[in-house]
């Protein structure tokens, strides 16, 4: 049978697969492929199109009765590639400032850094100060009351205009567009600030040249203050940001080696350091610097935390991406992340602390997360996997995924694919009722919210019944219905499913393909290989009654 519109085939149903094509099958098909506003209006109620129009209305009502109205996820902000360089420096920085406040200056994390930069200022009167790369003037406004006259500069005229407006009531501040790499710096300064920007220089030779310019711009005895984050490229063994550039350690060492410049005071945290250097006066002898080690007390926002590898890295993603290719990938299967639950389900439940340890291990060992769509494309093209990819999956769609697992995943710059039991979304796992109080399931609003943040979703069918207890017609209906709802809630095409209880039979692959699926996970155990059937892929169950050492052994075996 064919569902047609304007003489074009919109969908095809094989009677031999579905058996009897019932009314609810047509409702699901109509909702999937024909928008109600595209159907012919005013059709004869008994005509083909008239019937479709009524079925479409029922389909819309069916969706409304099971989920809140879907809003499209916000358009993603496309960031410039980390290693991308623009030959035109001005265009490069104007690109950043195309969006106001690109670094979330008002966050508690950034404000704590500002406070500590002010704390490290030299004692006594500061007459003339120069701020390089002042951006939109957030720190400028806090610095200006501490100095007699402040010249605030940035390479971006867009940023300077915003800074000028923000500090319009500060009479001791003047603004100007200046490229501190190419332009001459004003001289005789008692204080120069230059923070969070020296990473963007091409190399340390360029930094050495600019350091000499800064020394020349300082008056004898003048201070240079700089704040930068620790980066793994400098020292992979300590906590740092996973950026493809040098960081605070290399910057501090380079500045300390600059003739005429001496480190006087340093505030060092786990994530960044703030240094105050001083230009020596003629004949002056340098003294030992004061070093203060302080904790980061402010909350680290998720956008910052996900770029940090806490405790250091044993392998960097970019390094393994250059050197490693393999024909298989670990697909990890989780269910629940919670501290408590029925004893009979302990195997399927990890504590948040245990899950966090596992995700931190993945991050520290150079793994990156992919989705099932990428896995299917690699298998289809027989394309070896680059670096150390891992597909992290969760069955059932428990609310504790949103409460515990998702924040941990995001903090480690990972994602996961959750397979939803769509008829029970917003309810509880009634299939586990014999083991204790059923665990709550995520509702549609939560699914939409997580999807907008980057979580992936697939089908765990509609009712969580094992497929060997379903007729072919019911199985096809569940495949269609669950796919329809996942797509409505996420706004994305859904092509992946996981079989409830990992039970499969000979019908599943054929029916799943007929219903639009391209990738599926059944009951096989082990890593997924390029020569696997994409509609019946294996996974590795991660049990809650196993240790971190067991987890590490599984992943290390997958790397062999």
ZAMARGU-4260 file (C-alpha; in steps of 0.2 Angstrom, whole numbers, plus 5000, padded with zeros to 4 digits):
<rodrens>
0) 5000/5000/5000 | 5006/5018/4996 | 5002/5034/5005 | 5002/5047/4991 | 5000/5066/4989
5) 5000/5075/4973 | 5004/5059/4963 | 5020/5057/4973 | 5023/5042/4985 | 5026/5048/5002
10) 5027/5031/5011 | 5026/5013/5008 | 5019/4999/5019 | 5021/4981/5015 | 5006/4970/5020
15) 5017/4955/5021 | 5027/4964/5035 | 5013/4972/5045 | 4999/4960/5042 | 4982/4970/5043
20) 4985/4988/5040 | 4974/4995/5054 | 4968/5013/5057 | 4981/5017/5070 | 4995/5012/5057
25) 4988/5026/5045 | 4987/5038/5059 | 5006/5035/5063 | 5011/5036/5045 | 5001/5052/5042
30) 5009/5061/5057 | 5026/5056/5051 | 5026/5061/5033 | 5011/5073/5030 | 5009/5089/5039
35) 4991/5094/5042 | 4993/5110/5033 | 4999/5102/5017 | 4984/5091/5015 | 4970/5097/5003
40) 4958/5108/5012 | 4939/5106/5008 | 4941/5089/5001 | 4926/5077/4999 | 4925/5069/5017
45) 4924/5052/5009 | 4939/5055/4997 | 4956/5048/5000 | 4962/5066/5004 | 4947/5069/5015
50) 4951/5053/5025 | 4969/5058/5027 | 4965/5075/5033 | 4954/5068/5047 | 4968/5055/5051
55) 4981/5069/5052 | 4970/5079/5064 | 4969/5063/5075 | 4987/5061/5074 | 4990/5078/5080
60) 4978/5076/5094 | 4987/5059/5098 | 5004/5068/5100 | 4996/5082/5110 | 4989/5070/5122
65) 5006/5061/5125 | 5018/5076/5125 | 5019/5095/5127 | 5019/5105/5111 | 5036/5104/5103
70) 5047/5119/5101 | 5062/5118/5089 | 5078/5118/5099 | 5088/5135/5099 | 5100/5137/5084
75) 5117/5131/5089 | 5131/5144/5090 | 5145/5138/5079 | 5162/5142/5087 | 5178/5145/5077
80) 5189/5129/5076 | 5201/5128/5091 | 5216/5127/5079 | 5209/5139/5065 | 5219/5155/5062
85) 5213/5170/5053 | 5227/5180/5044 | 5218/5196/5047 | 5219/5198/5066 | 5205/5211/5066
90) 5193/5200/5057 | 5198/5185/5069 | 5194/5195/5085 | 5178/5204/5077 | 5172/5186/5074
95) 5173/5183/5093 | 5164/5199/5097 | 5150/5196/5084 | 5141/5190/5100 | 5141/5201/5115
100) 5150/5194/5131 | 5158/5179/5122 | 5167/5173/5137 | 5153/5175/5150 | 5163/5189/5160
105) 5149/5190/5173 | 5151/5172/5179 | 5157/5169/5197 | 5172/5160/5190 | 5178/5176/5180
110) 5173/5188/5194 | 5184/5178/5206 | 5199/5180/5194 | 5195/5198/5192 | 5195/5200/5211
115) 5212/5191/5213 | 5220/5202/5199 | 5215/5217/5209 | 5222/5209/5225 | 5239/5207/5217
120) 5241/5225/5212 | 5257/5233/5219 | 5255/5244/5235 | 5255/5263/5233 | 5249/5275/5220
125) 5248/5270/5202 | 5248/5285/5191 | 5248/5278/5173 | 5241/5261/5168 | 5238/5252/5151
130) 5226/5238/5148 | 5230/5227/5133 | 5215/5217/5126 | 5202/5225/5137 | 5188/5217/5127
135) 5171/5224/5132 | 5178/5233/5147 | 5171/5222/5161 | 5188/5222/5170 | 5192/5240/5165
140) 5178/5246/5175 | 5185/5238/5191 | 5202/5243/5187 | 5200/5261/5184 | 5196/5267/5202
145) 5213/5260/5207 | 5224/5270/5195 | 5226/5288/5191 | 5224/5287/5172 | 5220/5271/5162
150) 5222/5268/5144 | 5211/5253/5138 | 5215/5246/5121 | 5209/5231/5111 | 5212/5226/5093
155) 5193/5225/5090 | 5183/5241/5087 | 5167/5232/5091 | 5174/5228/5108 | 5181/5245/5111
160) 5164/5253/5108 | 5155/5242/5120 | 5169/5245/5133 | 5167/5264/5130 | 5149/5263/5133
165) 5151/5252/5149 | 5163/5264/5156 | 5156/5280/5150 | 5155/5287/5168 | 5173/5284/5171
170) 5182/5300/5168 | 5200/5294/5170 | 5198/5280/5156 | 5203/5283/5138 | 5200/5270/5124
175) 5209/5266/5108 | 5210/5252/5095 | 5227/5244/5096 | 5236/5228/5090 | 5249/5225/5103
180) 5258/5213/5092 | 5260/5226/5077 | 5258/5243/5085 | 5269/5253/5096 | 5264/5253/5114
185) 5263/5269/5124 | 5278/5271/5136 | 5281/5276/5154 | 5268/5265/5161 | 5267/5261/5180
190) 5256/5246/5177 | 5252/5236/5161 | 5238/5222/5161 | 5237/5209/5148 | 5227/5193/5153
195) 5218/5178/5144 | 5225/5183/5127 | 5243/5178/5125 | 5238/5160/5121 | 5232/5166/5104
200) 5250/5171/5099 | 5257/5160/5085 | 5272/5153/5096 | 5283/5157/5110 | 5295/5167/5099
205) 5281/5179/5096 | 5278/5180/5115 | 5296/5184/5118 | 5296/5198/5106 | 5280/5205/5114
210) 5288/5203/5131 | 5302/5214/5126 | 5290/5227/5120 | 5281/5227/5137 | 5297/5229/5146
215) 5301/5244/5135 | 5284/5252/5139 | 5285/5250/5157 | 5293/5264/5168 | 5308/5257/5179
220) 5299/5249/5194 | 5283/5247/5184 | 5272/5231/5186 | 5266/5219/5173 | 5251/5209/5178
225) 5245/5194/5168 | 5232/5180/5171 | 5231/5164/5161 | 5225/5146/5163 | 5235/5130/5164
230) 5235/5120/5148 | 5238/5102/5146 | 5250/5105/5132 | 5262/5113/5144 | 5261/5099/5157
235) 5249/5084/5153 | 5252/5077/5171 | 5243/5091/5180 | 5225/5098/5179 | 5223/5109/5164
240) 5213/5115/5149 | 5213/5104/5134 | 5217/5117/5122 | 5229/5116/5107 | 5240/5130/5113
245) 5253/5134/5126 | 5246/5140/5143 | 5251/5149/5159 | 5266/5138/5163 | 5275/5142/5147
250) 5269/5160/5147 | 5276/5163/5165 | 5292/5154/5161 | 5295/5165/5145 | 5291/5181/5154
255) 5302/5176/5168 | 5317/5174/5156 | 5314/5191/5148 | 5329/5203/5152 | 5324/5216/5164
260) 5308/5208/5170 | 5307/5198/5187 | 5292/5189/5195 | 5287/5197/5211 | 5271/5189/5216
265) 5261/5174/5210 | 5243/5168/5214 | 5241/5150/5208 | 5226/5139/5208 | 5222/5122/5201
270) 5215/5130/5185 | 5225/5147/5182 | 5239/5158/5189 | 5240/5177/5190 | 5258/5184/5190
275) 5264/5201/5194 | 5281/5205/5186 | 5291/5221/5189 | 5303/5230/5178 | 5320/5231/5187
280) 5327/5248/5190 | 5346/5250/5185 | 5357/5241/5197 | 5342/5233/5206 | 5344/5215/5212
285) 5329/5203/5210 | 5322/5195/5226 | 5313/5178/5228 | 5295/5180/5222 | 5280/5177/5234
290) 5269/5162/5229 | 5251/5160/5235 | 5242/5144/5232 | 5223/5147/5233 | 5208/5136/5229
295) 5195/5140/5216 | 5180/5144/5227 | 5169/5150/5213 | 5157/5138/5204 | 5165/5133/5188
300) 5152/5134/5174 | 5149/5119/5163 | 5156/5128/5147 | 5173/5130/5157 | 5173/5113/5166
305) 5170/5103/5150 | 5187/5109/5143 | 5196/5104/5159 | 5205/5087/5162 | 5206/5086/5181
310) 5221/5078/5188 | 5230/5078/5171 | 5229/5067/5155 | 5237/5051/5151 | 5232/5053/5132
315) 5227/5069/5123 | 5212/5068/5111 | 5222/5077/5097 | 5237/5066/5099 | 5227/5049/5097
320) 5217/5056/5083 | 5233/5058/5073 | 5241/5042/5078 | 5227/5029/5081 | 5215/5020/5069
325) 5205/5004/5073 | 5191/4994/5066 | 5180/4993/5082 | 5173/5004/5095 | 5166/5000/5113
330) 5148/5004/5114 | 5144/5005/5133 | 5127/5001/5140 | 5121/5009/5156 | 5103/5010/5164
335) 5102/5020/5180 | 5114/5032/5189 | 5108/5034/5207 | 5114/5031/5225 | 5099/5021/5231
340) 5087/5009/5223 | 5080/4991/5224 | 5093/4978/5229 | 5087/4967/5215 | 5092/4980/5202
345) 5109/4984/5209 | 5117/4976/5194 | 5109/4990/5183 | 5113/5004/5194 | 5129/5014/5196
350) 5131/5027/5210 | 5135/5045/5203 | 5152/5044/5211 | 5156/5028/5202 | 5149/5035/5185
355) 5159/5051/5187 | 5175/5041/5190 | 5172/5031/5174 | 5169/5047/5164 | 5184/5055/5171
360) 5195/5040/5166 | 5188/5041/5148 | 5192/5059/5147 | 5209/5058/5154 | 5213/5044/5142
365) 5209/5053/5126 | 5192/5046/5122 | 5178/5056/5114 | 5160/5052/5112 | 5151/5049/5096
370) 5132/5045/5092 | 5125/5030/5083 | 5123/5040/5067 | 5142/5042/5066 | 5144/5023/5070
375) 5132/5018/5056 | 5141/5029/5044 | 5158/5022/5048 | 5151/5004/5046 | 5142/5009/5029
380) 5158/5016/5022 | 5170/5004/5030 | 5179/5018/5037 | 5191/5015/5052 | 5188/5024/5068
385) 5199/5039/5072 | 5207/5041/5089 | 5197/5033/5103 | 5179/5035/5100 | 5166/5028/5112
390) 5147/5027/5111 | 5139/5029/5128 | 5121/5022/5128 | 5107/5022/5142 | 5092/5011/5141
395) 5075/5016/5148 | 5076/5035/5150 | 5076/5036/5169 | 5075/5054/5177 | 5091/5050/5186
400) 5100/5052/5169 | 5095/5070/5169 | 5098/5073/5187 | 5115/5064/5189 | 5122/5056/5173
405) 5120/5071/5161 | 5129/5084/5171 | 5144/5072/5174 | 5144/5068/5155 | 5144/5087/5151
410) 5158/5091/5164 | 5169/5078/5155 | 5165/5084/5137 | 5155/5068/5133 | 5138/5065/5127
415) 5127/5049/5127 | 5112/5042/5118 | 5097/5037/5128 | 5084/5025/5122 | 5066/5030/5127
420) 5051/5019/5131 | 5040/5032/5123 | 5022/5026/5129 | 5029/5028/5147 | 5038/5045/5146
425) 5034/5055/5161 | 5028/5040/5171 | 5039/5026/5179 | 5047/5009/5175 | 5032/4998/5179
430) 5041/4983/5171 | 5053/4983/5187 | 5038/4984/5199 | 5041/4967/5205 | 5058/4972/5212
435) 5053/4987/5221 | 5046/5005/5219 | 5047/5009/5200 | 5060/5022/5195 | 5053/5038/5188
440) 5056/5041/5169 | 5060/5058/5161 | 5045/5067/5154 | 5044/5075/5136 | 5050/5092/5142
445) 5066/5085/5150 | 5069/5076/5134 | 5067/5092/5124 | 5079/5101/5136 | 5092/5088/5135
450) 5091/5087/5117 | 5094/5105/5115 | 5110/5103/5126 | 5117/5090/5115 | 5110/5073/5122
455) 5105/5060/5109 | 5089/5050/5109 | 5083/5034/5101 | 5069/5021/5103 | 5068/5008/5116
460) 5051/5004/5108 | 5034/5010/5115 | 5030/4999/5130 | 5046/4990/5135 | 5038/4973/5131
465) 5051/4960/5125 | 5048/4958/5106 | 5047/4939/5106 | 5030/4942/5115 | 5024/4954/5101
470) 5015/4950/5085 | 5023/4957/5069 | 5009/4970/5068 | 5012/4976/5086 | 5031/4976/5084
475) 5030/4987/5069 | 5017/4998/5077 | 5029/5000/5092 | 5044/5004/5081 | 5034/5017/5071
480) 5025/5025/5086 | 5041/5026/5097 | 5051/5033/5082 | 5038/5046/5079 | 5037/5053/5097
485) 5056/5053/5099 | 5057/5064/5083 | 5043/5075/5089 | 5051/5078/5106 | 5069/5081/5099
490) 5066/5089/5082 | 5079/5077/5075 | 5078/5062/5064 | 5078/5045/5074 | 5086/5030/5066
495) 5093/5020/5081 | 5084/5008/5093 | 5089/4996/5107 | 5079/4981/5110 | 5070/4979/5127
500) 5079/4966/5138 | 5091/4964/5123 | 5079/4951/5116 | 5079/4950/5097 | 5072/4938/5084
505) 5073/4936/5065 | 5059/4948/5062 | 5067/4963/5071 | 5080/4968/5058 | 5068/4967/5044
510) 5054/4977/5052 | 5066/4990/5059 | 5073/4994/5042 | 5055/4995/5035 | 5051/5007/5049
515) 5065/5019/5045 | 5079/5013/5057 | 5097/5011/5051 | 5105/5005/5067 | 5100/4994/5081
520) 5107/4986/5097 | 5102/4968/5102 | 5108/4955/5114 | 5126/4953/5108 | 5141/4957/5119
525) 5157/4965/5114 | 5164/4980/5104 | 5156/4985/5088 | 5166/4981/5072 | 5165/4988/5055
530) 5160/4971/5048 | 5145/4970/5060 | 5127/4971/5054 | 5122/4989/5059 | 5104/4983/5064
535) 5110/4971/5076 | 5126/4978/5085 | 5134/4972/5101 | 5136/4982/5117 | 5146/4981/5133
540) 5135/4981/5149 | 5143/4992/5162 | 5137/4984/5178 | 5135/4993/5195 | 5142/4979/5205
545) 5159/4980/5196 | 5174/4991/5201 | 5183/5005/5192 | 5197/4992/5188 | 5185/4981/5179
550) 5179/4996/5169 | 5197/5000/5164 | 5200/4982/5159 | 5185/4982/5148 | 5191/4999/5139
555) 5209/4994/5138 | 5204/4978/5130 | 5194/4987/5117 | 5209/4997/5112 | 5219/4982/5108
</rodrens>
